Amino acid sequence: MQKVDATAEKRHQQACFQKQDSYTDPITGYMVFTHYFLQARGYCCQNGCRHCPYGFEKNEDEN
């Protein structure tokens, strides 16, 4: 599982509470899908999403 900055985790929790699909990571500026969105989508894409509700973790050796 990826380590998440406390500020990013707070944004994630707020976004899930507001039923938003994503939030902007405060450090990288990247858009990140929320647990709420990924679970509602209904399947794992196996890309190693930060908030994957399916428990998938991408190996560092994989491209």
C-alpha positions as YAML, in Angstrom:
chain: A
units: angstrom
residues:
- id: 1
  name: MET
  ca: [0.00, 0.00, 0.00]
- id: 2
  name: GLN
  ca: [1.23, 3.49, -0.80]
- id: 3
  name: LYS
  ca: [2.14, 5.85, 2.02]
- id: 4
  name: VAL
  ca: [-0.14, 8.89, 1.92]
- id: 5
  name: ASP
  ca: [0.64, 12.36, 3.28]
- id: 6
  name: ALA
  ca: [-1.67, 13.44, 6.15]
- id: 7
  name: THR
  ca: [-2.96, 16.42, 4.17]
- id: 8
  name: ALA
  ca: [-3.72, 14.21, 1.16]
- id: 9
  name: GLU
  ca: [-5.49, 11.70, 3.41]
- id: 10
  name: LYS
  ca: [-7.66, 14.48, 4.84]
- id: 11
  name: ARG
  ca: [-8.56, 15.61, 1.31]
- id: 12
  name: HIS
  ca: [-9.37, 12.01, 0.42]
- id: 13
  name: GLN
  ca: [-11.67, 11.62, 3.42]
- id: 14
  name: GLN
  ca: [-13.46, 14.90, 2.62]
- id: 15
  name: ALA
  ca: [-13.87, 13.91, -1.03]
- id: 16
  name: CYS
  ca: [-15.33, 10.51, -0.08]
- id: 17
  name: PHE
  ca: [-17.70, 12.17, 2.41]
- id: 18
  name: GLN
  ca: [-18.88, 14.48, -0.38]
- id: 19
  name: LYS
  ca: [-19.15, 11.49, -2.76]
- id: 20
  name: GLN
  ca: [-16.60, 12.93, -5.17]
- id: 21
  name: ASP
  ca: [-14.80, 10.77, -7.70]
- id: 22
  name: SER
  ca: [-11.39, 12.36, -7.18]
- id: 23
  name: TYR
  ca: [-9.29, 14.96, -5.39]
- id: 24
  name: THR
  ca: [-6.06, 16.79, -6.19]
- id: 25
  name: ASP
  ca: [-2.97, 15.55, -4.35]
- id: 26
  name: PRO
  ca: [-1.56, 18.60, -2.52]
- id: 27
  name: ILE
  ca: [2.08, 17.58, -3.11]
- id: 28
  name: THR
  ca: [2.11, 16.33, -6.70]
- id: 29
  name: GLY
  ca: [-0.89, 18.20, -8.10]
- id: 30
  name: TYR
  ca: [-2.10, 14.94, -9.67]
- id: 31
  name: MET
  ca: [-5.76, 13.93, -9.72]
- id: 32
  name: VAL
  ca: [-6.33, 10.85, -7.53]
- id: 33
  name: PHE
  ca: [-9.41, 8.61, -7.67]
- id: 34
  name: THR
  ca: [-11.19, 8.18, -4.34]
- id: 35
  name: HIS
  ca: [-12.05, 4.92, -2.64]
- id: 36
  name: TYR
  ca: [-15.68, 5.93, -3.14]
- id: 37
  name: PHE
  ca: [-15.29, 6.13, -6.93]
- id: 38
  name: LEU
  ca: [-13.21, 2.96, -7.26]
- id: 39
  name: GLN
  ca: [-15.67, 0.91, -5.22]
- id: 40
  name: ALA
  ca: [-18.67, 2.31, -7.13]
- id: 41
  name: ARG
  ca: [-16.94, 1.41, -10.41]
- id: 42
  name: GLY
  ca: [-17.23, -2.22, -9.33]
- id: 43
  name: TYR
  ca: [-13.95, -3.78, -10.45]
- id: 44
  name: CYS
  ca: [-10.18, -3.54, -9.98]
- id: 45
  name: CYS
  ca: [-8.15, -2.18, -12.91]
- id: 46
  name: GLN
  ca: [-4.91, -3.59, -11.40]
- id: 47
  name: ASN
  ca: [-3.02, -0.33, -11.92]
- id: 48
  name: GLY
  ca: [-2.12, 0.05, -8.24]
- id: 49
  name: CYS
  ca: [-4.52, 2.90, -7.45]
- id: 50
  name: ARG
  ca: [-3.67, 4.68, -4.21]
- id: 51
  name: HIS
  ca: [-7.07, 4.03, -2.59]
- id: 52
  name: CYS
  ca: [-7.86, 0.64, -4.17]
- id: 53
  name: PRO
  ca: [-10.78, -0.94, -2.27]
- id: 54
  name: TYR
  ca: [-9.89, -4.37, -3.67]
- id: 55
  name: GLY
  ca: [-6.50, -4.68, -2.00]
- id: 56
  name: PHE
  ca: [-4.48, -4.82, -5.21]
- id: 57
  name: GLU
  ca: [-0.84, -3.78, -4.78]
- id: 58
  name: LYS
  ca: [1.34, -3.39, -7.85]
- id: 59
  name: ASN
  ca: [4.80, -4.95, -7.60]
- id: 60
  name: GLU
  ca: [7.70, -2.52, -7.97]
- id: 61
  name: ASP
  ca: [9.16, -4.88, -10.61]
- id: 62
  name: GLU
  ca: [6.13, -4.47, -12.89]
- id: 63
  name: ASN
  ca: [6.00, -1.73, -15.52]
...
